Amino acid sequence: HRVAGNTAGAEVIAAAAGEVVFAGYAYPGPVAIVRHAADLFSVYGHLDRALEVAVGDRVARGQRIGTVLPQPANDARLHFELRTFLTQDRVNGAAP
């Protein structure tokens, strides 16, 4: 969903159906990671601290995962990635 201006509180939805494999705090901020296939993950960062999903949850395409975290110093934003790995030590260390 596109929101004009500051996106604080904007709805964040799953890009595709899958299983939540990470829901917690890592870079960047509160994060949810959904596995869609053996080697396809979507990553949602800068979420509000009240994550609406937990590890093991099944999500449908378009299902709400959470909202964008308000940022007091600057405009809020969503960090979104599609990746083919969950973690990769040489890039991320032990964190997603």
Secondary structure, DSSP 8 states (H G I E B T S, - for coil): ---SS--TT-EEE-SSSEEEEEEEE-SSSEEEEEEEETTEEEEEESB-SS-S--TT-EE-TT-EEEEB---SSS----EEEEES-S--HHHHTT--
